[in-house]
Every structure is written in C-alpha cells, then in structure tokens.
Amino acid sequence: MPAVDKLLLEEALQDSPQTRSLLSVFEEDAGTLTDYTNQLLQAMQRVYGAQNEMCLATQQLSKQLLAYEKQNFALGKGDEEVISTLHYFSKVVDELNVLHTELAKQLADTMVLPIIQFREKDLTEVSTLKDLFGLASNEHDLSMAKYSRLPKKKENEKVKTEVGKEVAAARRKQHLSSLQYYCALNALQYRKRMAMMEPMIGFAHGQ
C-alpha cells in the first residue's frame, strides 16, 4: 500500500468500505504508537529514577565521609590528615550532587513531562474520539435498520417520518464525530514526530 499522508475529510461523509479500510490503517498506527509511547515513557522514567537515586546516593556518601571524624577508633592517632582529606572529598561530592540534582530536575521537566503530556493529551483524545465515533456509527446503523424494517403501507407514513428524522439526526451525529476523529488522527501523524524528538532533545540538553 502506498504511503498515505492523511484521511480526507470529504471521504468521512461518504463512509465507504475503502474509507473504512484506510481508517483501520490509521487506527492500527495510533494503537502501535500508544504501545510504543507507554514503553518509551517507562524507559525514560527509569532513567529519571536512576538520576534521582544518584542524588540520594551522593548525599549519603557526603554525610558518611564527614562522619569519619566522629568515630571512636581505638587506634585513631594521626587521623587528622585523613579527616581533612575526607572533608575535601565531601565538598567535591556535594558539588557533584548539585549537578545531579539539577540534571534530575531537567530530565523531569524536559524529558519525562513532554512524553506524559503527549500521551495524556493527543493519544487520549484519539482514543476518546474513537469511542465516540463507534457509538455514533452504531446509533446510525440501528436507526437505518429500524427504517428498513418499516412496512410500506400508507398508514405508517407518520411513523416513517419520525424514524426518518431519527436517521437524519443519527447521520449528522455520525458525520460530526467522524470529522472530529479524522482530524485528530491526521493531527497525530504530525504531532508524533515532534513528540518523539522533544524528550530526547531535553535529555541531551540536560546532559
């Protein structure tokens, strides 16, 4: 199948088998993107968690270095040089801790947050609109089936008119939901490119 850039909105109104087939390709793509995004977020959260752990670990190391002089060693004579050296290393570790803390903050803001926002906004929007489109399509199919089962007798004209209005209303609802759904699927194809790049740019910038 040749590459397709977008779903044509005018085809949403026709709702042909070809359009439904093309729609299924976009839906499959959105599903794959959702699964991948969830796995990518897990990997990024693991990196962020490791960076946070590095902050806690360097804090603990610095405190432990300072604690040397408070130990009551039985053979502690001449430890002044060791104590002063460990104090120096503690300051170095504290400086490194400041860098690790800042990197953790940047990873949270520029790597993890953008991918969460993409998942919660764009992917959730597509999923919600898919459900609404499905409901509207089912309503339309039910109203069409109801209309087709009506007897052809003249005395049923009033009922036929009422059901006809139901069909028209269901069709308008389906058209509106399909237009919104198609627009969201089209937008997702463009947004996903930046959504994949932005967090890694944030990661690289933070490093």
Solvent accessible surface area in square Angstrom, and as a share of the most:
residue,aa,sasa,rsa
1,M,170,0.76
2,P,112,0.70
3,A,107,0.83
4,V,63,0.36
5,D,104,0.54
6,K,102,0.43
7,L,3,0.01
8,L,72,0.36
9,L,68,0.34
10,E,101,0.45
11,E,48,0.21
12,A,3,0.03
13,L,84,0.42
14,Q,127,0.56
15,D,46,0.24
16,S,28,0.18
17,P,109,0.68
18,Q,135,0.60
19,T,4,0.03
20,R,89,0.32
21,S,62,0.40
22,L,30,0.15
23,L,6,0.03
24,S,55,0.36
25,V,61,0.35
26,F,9,0.04
27,E,44,0.20
28,E,126,0.56
29,D,48,0.25
30,A,9,0.07
31,G,35,0.34
32,T,85,0.50
33,L,16,0.08
34,T,46,0.27
35,D,84,0.43
36,Y,109,0.41
37,T,0,0.00
38,N,47,0.24
39,Q,116,0.52
40,L,30,0.15
41,L,5,0.03
42,Q,124,0.55
43,A,54,0.42
44,M,6,0.03
45,Q,81,0.36
46,R,196,0.72
47,V,61,0.35
48,Y,64,0.24
49,G,34,0.33
50,A,64,0.49
51,Q,21,0.09
52,N,55,0.28
53,E,103,0.46
54,M,87,0.39
55,C,10,0.06
56,L,107,0.53
57,A,43,0.34
58,T,12,0.07
59,Q,80,0.35
60,Q,127,0.57
61,L,88,0.44
62,S,5,0.03
63,K,146,0.62
64,Q,117,0.52
65,L,33,0.16
66,L,68,0.34
67,A,25,0.19
68,Y,58,0.22
69,E,82,0.37
70,K,155,0.66
71,Q,87,0.38
72,N,154,0.79
73,F,100,0.42
74,A,107,0.83
75,L,170,0.85
76,G,30,0.29
77,K,202,0.86
78,G,53,0.51
79,D,26,0.13
80,E,126,0.56
81,E,134,0.60
82,V,64,0.37
83,I,42,0.21
84,S,67,0.44
85,T,59,0.34
86,L,36,0.18
87,H,61,0.27
88,Y,134,0.51
89,F,100,0.41
90,S,2,0.01
91,K,134,0.57
92,V,49,0.28
93,V,17,0.10
94,D,65,0.34
95,E,118,0.53
96,L,82,0.41
97,N,17,0.09
98,V,98,0.57
99,L,120,0.59
100,H,41,0.18
101,T,66,0.39
102,E,81,0.36
103,L,25,0.12
104,A,5,0.04
105,K,125,0.53
106,Q,47,0.21
107,L,0,0.00
108,A,28,0.22
109,D,68,0.35
110,T,51,0.30
111,M,3,0.01
112,V,13,0.07
113,L,78,0.39
114,P,18,0.11
115,I,0,0.00
116,I,51,0.26
117,Q,100,0.44
118,F,11,0.05
119,R,76,0.28
120,E,93,0.42
121,K,126,0.54
122,D,12,0.06
123,L,10,0.05
124,T,66,0.39
125,E,71,0.32
126,V,10,0.06
127,S,60,0.39
128,T,66,0.38
129,L,24,0.12
130,K,97,0.41
131,D,89,0.46
132,L,88,0.44
133,F,12,0.05
134,G,28,0.27
135,L,107,0.53
136,A,1,0.01
137,S,9,0.06
138,N,87,0.45
139,E,74,0.33
140,H,24,0.11
141,D,86,0.45
142,L,126,0.63
143,S,10,0.06
144,M,76,0.34
145,A,37,0.29
146,K,86,0.37
147,Y,82,0.31
148,S,78,0.50
149,R,176,0.64
150,L,25,0.13
151,P,71,0.45
152,K,173,0.73
153,K,131,0.55
154,K,174,0.74
155,E,132,0.59
156,N,33,0.17
157,E,91,0.41
158,K,152,0.65
159,V,70,0.40
160,K,63,0.27
161,T,75,0.43
162,E,89,0.40
163,V,4,0.02
164,G,25,0.24
165,K,137,0.58
166,E,80,0.36
167,V,12,0.07
168,A,41,0.31
169,A,48,0.37
170,A,11,0.08
171,R,96,0.35
172,R,158,0.58
173,K,102,0.43
174,Q,8,0.03
175,H,47,0.21
176,L,105,0.52
177,S,11,0.07
178,S,3,0.02
179,L,54,0.27
180,Q,85,0.38
181,Y,1,0.00
182,Y,2,0.01
183,C,61,0.37
184,A,8,0.06
185,L,2,0.01
186,N,20,0.10
187,A,28,0.22
188,L,2,0.01
189,Q,29,0.13
190,Y,117,0.45
191,R,102,0.37
192,K,47,0.20
193,R,145,0.53
194,M,111,0.50
195,A,11,0.09
196,M,33,0.15
197,M,110,0.49
198,E,76,0.34
199,P,0,0.00
200,M,88,0.39
201,I,107,0.54
202,G,8,0.08
203,F,56,0.23
204,A,67,0.52
205,H,146,0.65
206,G,17,0.16
207,Q,123,0.55
